[in-house]
Amino acid sequence: MKKYTIIGVLLLIICAVFSVYAYNTWNKEKLVYDYIQQGIKAMDNGDYDKAIEYFNKAMKLNPNDPVIYYDLALAYGNENQFHRYYKLPGQTFIQAGHPEMQKKYEMAVKYLKELEEKFPKYKPIAEQALGDVNFLYYCGYVNREKYVLPHYFYALNHTKEIEKFLGKEGLSALYTNLARTYLAMAEVKKAEKYYEKAIEIYPDPGIDTAYEHLAWVELELGKIKSAYNVSQQYLEHAKEYGWDSDLGLAPAMISAYLLGKKDEAAQYAKEIIEKFPESAYLGEAYRILAMISYEKGDRDKAIKYLTDDVKVCDEAMKNPEDAVTVPISMYERALAYYMLYKYTNNTDYLNKSISDLKWIVEHPKQTKREVAHRDYYILAHLSLASIYSQNGDFDSALKYAEKLKKDLNSDPNLKGWKEFIGGLVDNMIEKLENKQVIEMPKVVWILSH
């Protein structure tokens, strides 16, 4: 009897031990899950540093969960944590005075590489994320070709795994960000192809930047009706899903203007100014309204809009947000000044416009770079060539056109731009040599964002 009693007691002890172990394991797993969920919620609320705290707590409890590595990389590696606009091309963030951004970039890369090494089956999504992180860090055609595209192409060869882990939205994001990279490299036709693919895969609700950027791509390619249609789709989605509508209003405004829908374009411009006073598209809105007002015979109103545009640019340059604020604002102000000269015949405005454009040309370290798929260094050369020719100074016009051609031929970071506008520049040079006035290419003139 004692024998069975002892066995029973031992069984009870064993059961108790296993119960405690099971409870502790369950409790640990629950804590890990809770920390991950709290981290994701913090990211959704834009509090990435708090998200990192939660993910690190989860990591301490379970360093063998691949999801935690991925989430930590996303928390460190996004445009709210660092962005290449805060440094000059070729700089590290430390050299630019932002060591905290450099650390966040390096931590994002660290966790993605650890994810690949420890959990090989997750390599496709890690490679996609490395492409995203490096796009935010590196400038220029050469660096994107070397440090961004290979990661995306690896992911592109594993689309089944991407869709399995991230769904159709994640797969669409891969095509969207690959297209974004090509657009930044001025490979506009390739950008169009991948944006269209992104929308095809995930049309509804879709990814906002795929619709927004495709509209700009179509404008770049001169496909005005297509740009108008895509921007209308964006605005429809914005109403339904809460996207930032100014991002669709801007291409809708410009494409409507180019299609002769002047009243509609003016409506979009006014909505940007009234509802989105912090929008990056204020300059475009003021200039479109100025052009429409002048065409309708209201010169005073046109001058008022352009004066407001100059004030916005002045204010931005007084308090620059990042390293690209001054070049952008300088170019936008130059356009406003030139339009003021055209509408008033006051040469003071002409001189101010030329002064701003020359500053852009003469400060290539700050200006010779892609910003939201525009290159203000290139635009300034085109603008100066056009302005000088319109004022009869063909020697100066030719000087800037030939200088731009030399840059396009010698700078490997302008490879995409050479392919995109090389023919345009050659045509300008030929006309200038024959003393022909060069009007600014319409799309280049209006698109300055």
C-alpha positions in Angstrom: 0.0 0.0 0.0 2.9 2.3 0.9 4.4 1.6 -2.5 1.4 2.8 -4.4 1.1 5.8 -2.1 4.6 6.8 -2.9 4.0 6.4 -6.6 0.9 8.5 -6.3 2.7 11.3 -4.5 5.5 11.2 -7.1 2.9 11.5 -9.9 1.3 14.4 -8.2 4.7 16.2 -7.8 5.5 15.5 -11.5 2.1 16.8 -12.6 2.6 19.9 -10.4 6.0 20.5 -11.9 4.7 20.1 -15.4 1.7 22.4 -14.6 4.0 25.1 -13.3 6.3 24.7 -16.4 3.3 24.8 -18.7 1.9 27.9 -17.0 5.2 29.7 -17.1 5.7 28.8 -20.7 2.1 30.0 -21.5 2.6 33.2 -19.5 5.9 33.9 -21.3 4.4 33.4 -24.7 1.5 35.6 -23.8 3.8 38.3 -22.6 5.8 38.1 -25.9 2.6 38.3 -27.8 1.3 41.3 -25.8 4.6 43.2 -26.2 4.6 42.6 -29.9 1.0 43.9 -30.2 1.7 46.9 -28.1 4.8 47.6 -30.3 2.7 47.4 -33.4 0.1 49.7 -31.9 2.8 52.2 -31.0 4.1 52.1 -34.6 0.6 52.7 -35.9 0.4 55.8 -33.7 3.8 57.0 -34.9 5.6 56.4 -31.7 8.5 54.4 -33.1 10.8 54.8 -30.0 8.1 53.3 -27.8 7.6 50.5 -30.3 11.3 49.7 -30.1 11.0 49.5 -26.3 8.2 46.9 -26.5 9.9 44.9 -29.2 13.1 44.8 -27.1 11.1 43.5 -24.2 9.7 40.8 -26.4 13.2 40.0 -27.7 14.5 39.4 -24.2 11.8 36.9 -23.5 12.1 35.1 -26.8 15.2 35.8 -28.9 14.2 33.1 -31.4 11.1 34.8 -32.8 11.7 36.0 -36.3 8.7 38.4 -36.2 10.5 40.4 -33.5 13.6 40.9 -35.6 11.4 42.1 -38.5 9.3 44.4 -36.4 12.4 46.0 -34.8 13.9 46.6 -38.2 10.7 48.3 -39.3 10.6 50.4 -36.2 14.2 51.6 -36.7 14.1 51.8 -40.5 11.4 54.2 -41.7 11.3 57.8 -42.9 10.1 59.1 -39.6 13.4 57.8 -38.0 15.8 59.0 -40.8 15.8 60.3 -44.3 18.5 61.1 -46.8 17.1 64.6 -47.2 18.8 65.4 -43.8 22.2 64.9 -45.3 24.1 65.8 -48.4 24.9 63.2 -51.0 27.9 61.1 -50.0 27.6 62.1 -46.3 26.8 59.9 -43.4 24.2 61.2 -40.9 27.1 61.6 -38.4 28.8 64.0 -40.9 25.5 65.8 -41.3 25.1 66.3 -37.6 22.5 63.6 -37.0 24.2 60.7 -35.2 20.9 59.4 -33.9 19.7 58.9 -37.5 22.9 57.0 -38.4 22.4 54.7 -35.4 18.8 54.0 -36.4 19.8 53.2 -39.9 22.5 50.9 -38.7 20.2 49.1 -36.2 17.6 48.5 -39.0 20.2 46.9 -41.2 21.6 44.9 -38.2 18.2 43.3 -37.4 17.4 42.6 -41.1 20.8 40.8 -41.6 20.3 38.8 -38.4 16.8 37.8 -39.6 18.4 36.5 -42.8 21.1 34.6 -41.0 19.1 33.1 -38.2 15.9 32.4 -40.2 16.8 31.9 -43.9 13.2 31.3 -45.0 12.4 35.0 -44.1 15.2 36.3 -46.4 12.8 37.5 -49.1 11.0 39.9 -46.8 14.3 40.9 -45.2 15.7 41.7 -48.6 12.6 43.8 -49.5 13.0 45.7 -46.3 16.7 46.3 -46.9 15.8 47.8 -50.2 13.4 50.2 -48.4 16.0 51.1 -45.7 18.8 51.7 -48.2 16.5 53.8 -50.4 16.0 56.1 -47.5 19.7 56.3 -46.8 21.5 56.5 -50.2 21.4 59.2 -52.9 22.2 59.0 -56.6 21.9 56.6 -59.5 25.1 54.7 -58.8 24.3 54.0 -55.1 20.7 53.0 -55.9 21.9 50.6 -58.6 24.4 49.1 -56.1 22.7 49.2 -52.7 19.0 49.3 -53.4 18.0 47.5 -56.6 19.7 44.2 -55.8 17.7 43.8 -52.7 14.4 44.4 -54.5 15.4 42.1 -57.4 16.1 39.3 -54.9 12.6 39.8 -53.4 11.1 40.0 -56.9 12.5 36.5 -57.5 10.6 35.2 -54.5 7.1 36.8 -54.9 5.3 33.7 -53.6 7.1 34.0 -50.3 6.5 37.8 -50.2 2.8 37.3 -50.7 2.7 34.4 -48.2 4.3 36.5 -45.4 3.0 40.0 -46.3 -0.1 39.4 -48.4 -1.0 41.2 -51.6 -0.5 44.6 -50.0 3.1 43.6 -49.2 3.7 42.3 -52.7 2.2 45.5 -54.1 4.5 47.5 -51.8 7.5 45.7 -53.3 6.5 46.8 -56.8 5.7 50.3 -55.6 9.0 50.8 -53.9 10.9 49.4 -56.9 9.1 51.8 -59.1 9.9 54.6 -56.6 13.6 53.8 -56.9 13.5 53.9 -60.7 11.6 57.2 -60.6 14.3 58.6 -58.3 16.9 57.4 -60.9 14.9 59.2 -63.7 14.1 55.8 -65.3 10.6 56.9 -65.9 9.4 54.2 -68.2 10.5 51.5 -65.8 8.8 53.4 -63.0 5.6 53.4 -64.9 5.7 49.7 -65.6 6.2 48.8 -61.9 3.6 51.3 -60.6 1.0 49.8 -62.9 1.9 46.3 -61.7 1.6 47.4 -58.1 -1.9 48.7 -58.8 -2.9 45.6 -60.7 -1.9 43.4 -57.8 -3.7 45.4 -55.1 -6.1 47.9 -56.7 -8.5 48.4 -53.7 -7.8 50.0 -51.3 -4.4 50.0 -53.0 -1.2 51.8 -51.9 -1.6 55.6 -52.0 1.9 56.3 -53.3 1.4 53.9 -56.2 -1.5 56.0 -57.4 0.0 59.3 -56.5 3.4 58.7 -58.2 1.9 57.0 -61.3 0.0 60.3 -61.9 3.3 62.2 -61.8 5.0 59.6 -64.0 2.3 60.0 -66.6 2.8 63.8 -66.5 6.6 63.3 -66.9 5.9 61.2 -70.0 3.4 63.7 -71.4 0.5 61.3 -71.0 -1.8 64.1 -69.6 -5.2 62.3 -69.9 -3.8 59.2 -68.2 -2.3 61.5 -65.4 -5.7 63.1 -65.0 -7.5 59.7 -64.7 -5.0 58.3 -62.2 -5.2 61.4 -60.1 -9.0 61.1 -60.1 -8.7 57.5 -58.9 -6.4 58.7 -56.1 -8.9 61.3 -55.0 -11.7 58.7 -55.0 -9.6 56.4 -52.8 -8.6 59.4 -50.6 -12.3 60.0 -49.7 -13.0 56.4 -49.0 -9.8 55.5 -47.1 -8.6 58.7 -45.6 -5.5 59.3 -47.7 -3.9 62.8 -47.8 -5.9 64.3 -50.6 -3.4 67.1 -51.4 -1.2 64.4 -52.8 -3.8 63.7 -55.4 -5.1 67.3 -55.8 -1.7 68.5 -57.1 -1.4 66.2 -60.2 -5.2 66.5 -60.7 -4.7 70.3 -60.7 -1.8 70.3 -63.2 -3.3 67.7 -65.5 -6.6 69.5 -65.5 -4.9 72.7 -66.4 -2.9 71.1 -69.3 -6.2 69.6 -70.6 -7.8 73.0 -70.7 -10.0 72.4 -67.6 -9.0 75.7 -66.1 -11.9 76.1 -63.7 -11.5 72.6 -62.3 -7.7 73.2 -62.0 -8.4 76.4 -60.0 -10.8 74.5 -57.7 -8.1 72.0 -56.9 -5.5 74.7 -56.3 -7.8 76.6 -53.9 -8.5 73.4 -52.0 -4.8 72.8 -51.5 -4.3 76.4 -50.2 -7.3 76.4 -48.0 -7.3 72.9 -46.6 -3.5 72.1 -46.6 -1.6 75.2 -45.6 1.5 73.0 -44.9 1.3 71.1 -48.2 4.5 70.8 -50.3 2.3 71.8 -53.2 1.4 75.3 -52.2 3.9 76.8 -54.7 2.3 74.9 -57.6 -1.2 75.9 -56.4 -0.3 79.6 -56.3 1.3 79.5 -59.7 -1.5 77.7 -61.3 -4.0 80.2 -59.9 -1.7 83.0 -61.1 -1.6 81.6 -64.6 -5.4 81.1 -64.8 -6.1 84.6 -63.4 -3.7 86.2 -65.9 -5.2 84.3 -68.8 -8.7 85.5 -67.7 -7.4 89.1 -67.6 -7.1 89.6 -63.9 -3.5 90.7 -63.7 -3.7 92.0 -60.2 -5.0 88.8 -58.8 -2.2 86.9 -60.6 0.4 89.2 -59.1 -1.2 88.6 -55.6 -0.9 84.8 -55.9 2.7 85.0 -57.0 3.6 87.4 -54.2 2.0 84.9 -51.8 4.1 82.2 -53.3 7.3 84.2 -52.8 6.3 84.8 -49.1 5.9 81.0 -48.6 9.3 80.3 -50.1 10.9 83.1 -48.1 9.5 81.6 -44.9 10.6 78.1 -45.7 14.2 79.3 -46.3 14.2 81.1 -43.0 13.4 77.9 -41.2 14.6 75.0 -43.3 13.3 71.7 -42.3 16.1 69.7 -43.9 19.0 69.9 -46.4 16.7 70.1 -49.4 14.3 72.8 -48.2 16.5 75.7 -49.5 17.1 74.4 -53.0 13.4 73.6 -53.4 12.3 76.9 -52.1 14.9 78.8 -54.1 13.7 77.2 -57.4 10.1 77.7 -56.6 10.8 81.4 -55.8 12.7 81.8 -59.0 9.7 80.6 -61.0 7.4 83.0 -59.1 9.8 85.9 -59.7 10.1 85.1 -63.4 6.3 85.0 -63.7 6.1 88.3 -61.9 8.5 89.7 -64.5 6.4 88.3 -67.3 3.3 89.8 -65.9 4.7 93.2 -64.8 7.8 93.7 -67.1 9.7 94.8 -64.0 13.3 93.7 -64.6 14.0 93.6 -60.8 11.9 90.4 -60.8 13.9 89.1 -63.7 17.2 89.7 -61.9 15.9 88.1 -58.7 14.8 85.0 -60.7 18.2 84.7 -62.4 20.0 85.2 -59.1 18.1 82.3 -57.5 18.7 80.0 -60.4 22.4 80.8 -60.5 22.7 80.0 -56.8 21.3 76.6 -57.5 23.7 76.0 -60.4 26.7 77.3 -58.4 26.0 75.1 -55.3 26.0 71.6 -56.7 26.9 70.0 -53.3 23.5 71.1 -52.0 21.4 71.0 -55.2 22.8 68.3 -57.5 20.5 65.5 -56.2 17.1 64.0 -56.7 14.3 65.4 -54.5 10.9 63.7 -54.9 12.0 62.6 -58.4 13.0 66.2 -59.4 16.5 67.5 -59.8 16.6 71.3 -59.2 20.2 71.5 -60.5 19.0 70.3 -63.8 15.8 72.4 -63.8 17.8 75.5 -63.0 20.1 75.0 -66.1 17.0 74.4 -68.3 15.3 77.5 -66.9 18.4 79.8 -67.3 18.9 78.7 -70.9 15.2 79.5 -71.6 15.2 82.8 -69.8 18.4 84.1 -71.4 17.2 83.1 -74.8 13.9 84.9 -74.3 15.8 88.0 -73.4 18.1 87.8 -76.4 21.2 86.7 -74.6 21.9 83.6 -76.7 25.5 83.3 -75.5 24.5 82.9 -71.9 21.6 80.6 -72.8 24.0 78.4 -74.8 26.5 78.4 -72.0 24.0 76.9 -69.5 22.6 74.4 -72.1 26.1 73.2 -73.0 27.1 73.0 -69.3 24.1 70.8 -68.6 25.0 68.6 -71.6 28.5 68.2 -70.2 27.2 67.2 -66.8 24.8 64.7 -68.3 27.6 63.1 -70.2 30.2 63.0 -67.4 28.2 62.4 -64.2 27.2 58.7 -63.8 24.6 59.8 -61.2 22.8 61.6 -64.1 22.6 58.5 -66.3 18.8 58.3 -66.0 18.4 62.0 -66.7 20.7 61.8 -69.7 18.4 59.1 -71.2 15.3 61.0 -70.3 16.2 64.6 -71.4 19.4 64.2 -73.4 17.5 64.6 -76.7 15.7 67.7 -75.3 19.0 69.3 -74.4 20.6 68.6 -77.8 17.5 70.1 -79.5 17.8 73.2 -77.2 21.5 73.6 -78.1 20.8 73.4 -81.8 18.1 76.1 -81.6 20.3 78.4 -79.5 23.2 78.1 -82.0 20.7 79.3 -84.6 19.6 82.2 -82.3 16.1 80.7 -81.7 14.2 81.5 -78.6 13.7 78.5 -76.3 10.4 78.3 -74.4 10.5 76.3 -71.2 9.3 72.7 -71.9 5.7 72.9 -70.6 5.8 70.0 -68.2 9.3 70.9 -66.8 8.1 74.5 -66.3 4.9 73.6 -64.4 6.2 70.5 -62.5 8.7 71.9 -60.0 7.7 70.1 -56.8 
